[in-house]
Amino acid sequence: MDSSPNPPAIEHLTRIHKAWQWPVLMVVSVLFAGALELAALPAALLIGPMLAAIAAGTNGATVRVPRVLFGSAQAVVGCLVASSISADIFPVFYKEWPLFLGVVMATVAASSLLGWLISRWRILPGTTAVWGSSPGAATAMVLMAGAFGADQRLVAFMLYLRVICVSMTAALVAKLWVDTSGIEVPAIVWFPPVDPQRLAATFGVALVGGLAGKLFRLPSPFFLGTFIFGTVIHLGLGVTMQLPPWRLALSYTMIGWSIGLNFTRAVLRHAARALPQIVGSIIALIVFCGGLAFLISRLLGIDPLTAYLATSPGGMDSVAIIAAAAQHVDLSFVMALQSARFLIVLLVGPSVARLVARSLRE
């Protein structure tokens, strides 16, 4: 891995004055993110800066993201997750709750087993593989993993690799049932009109939620505190928040840089050695969820594509775009099951990780 090529601008950053490392990192981040966006890969605005930071960190970069910026970025992601939970999913979930709960728990159990095996075989240290095998909520799980003692760098490597694989697989499967060649991602309006009330609500939720998280000593306090408080405000009081794309892009960049700059060549070598097992676990989870989709389709008469997209383990944004493009897909069913898994993963993820950690010590 040491001999792998890096962008010329990244080489030997130890020789570059600290003040100039930031501009170099910014330029390379924009190039990487732009290339991923052109390739229509998910989470490009986070993965691009993270890849640039990994290249910088493994070549001697000494800059680090200030804690206050990293904390504010986590709070923004907490607001994003809270605002993405729609009350519309609850009637659909209530109608089909035994099916939804069974599918979600089966998926969580399968992913946890895969993570446990990787940990048991000492391919990755501690509970890192359990967090990295989480079937959804990738950014949230990365943010919480570090607070629970997992290697945040390797967790991010596993989760975002899975997000890309799952999203590409869902797009390929969709082509078997519907022509997706005309699918277009909606154009991003980077600077939408400002809504003073919604913007003020966003800042208020981030501030109060972050402080509450610190006060109650929550793990990953800025993310979890903001997520919990924001969900209560959003669903309980009907308060909406405004998160313009430019602000999200900055937050994703801060998170990507914070993770990537802490990579070392030793960690990168470790990730490369574990790559075959990680890819194998991703394929196994995709196949398992495909099997669940087959059972749902055959036993309950649900459209096969609807069942597959609903059970797809991650890549919710990409799944939503594909589902919306197919006229015969039940979009409400797909998003309700995806959202239910997202919430359950957030709620049970830390407990599952602790349980696995205990079993590994025994």
Sequence and secondary structure as in RCSB ss.txt:
>XXXX:A:sequence
MDSSPNPPAIEHLTRIHKAWQWPVLMVVSVLFAGALELAALPAALLIGPMLAAIAAGTNGATVRVPRVLFGSAQA
VVGCLVASSISADIFPVFYKEWPLFLGVVMATVAASSLLGWLISRWRILPGTTAVWGSSPGAATAMVLMAGAFGA
DQRLVAFMLYLRVICVSMTAALVAKLWVDTSGIEVPAIVWFPPVDPQRLAATFGVALVGGLAGKLFRLPSPFFLG
TFIFGTVIHLGLGVTMQLPPWRLALSYTMIGWSIGLNFTRAVLRHAARALPQIVGSIIALIVFCGGLAFLISRLL
GIDPLTAYLATSPGGMDSVAIIAAAAQHVDLSFVMALQSARFLIVLLVGPSVARLVARSLRE
>XXXX:A:secstr
 TTS   TTTTTGGGS HHHHHHHHHHHHHHHHHHHHHTT TTHHHHHHHHHHHHHHTTT      HHHHHHHHH
HHHHHHHHH  TTHHHHHHHTHHHHHHHHHHHHHHHHHHHHHHHHTTSS TTHHHHHT SS HHHHHHHHHHTTS
 HHHHHHHHHHHHHHHHHHHHHHHHHHS  TT       SS    HHHHHHHHHHHHHHHHHHHHTT SSHHHHH
HHHHHHIIIIIH       HHHHHHHHHHHHHHHHTT  HHHHHHHHHHHHHHHHHHHHHHHHHHHHHHHHHHHH
   HHHHHHHH  S HHHHHHHHHH TTS HHHHHHHHHHHHHHHHHHHHHHHHHHHHHHH 
